[in-house]
Amino acid sequence: MDDLGNEYLDGGGAQGLSPDGLRTLGSASVRPAPPPGAVTLSLIFGFLNGKDETRHELSLSLAT
């Protein structure tokens, strides 16, 4: 969600481990793109480990 109240759809995500096993393969993206007036974008990442899920929120500045 951005600071204007717009919500976004997940346009990507991790799809398993990298060959070295230290990270995941994939990307995080949202759609549609945030409008020019948005200043902050808040993302919530959910990580699954078997039946356990942890969530982490990240706020990103969209200012250029």
Secondary structure, 3 states (H helix, E strand, C coil): CECCCCCCEECCCEEEECCCCCCEEECCCEECCCCCCCCEEEEEEEEEECCEEEEEEEEEECCC
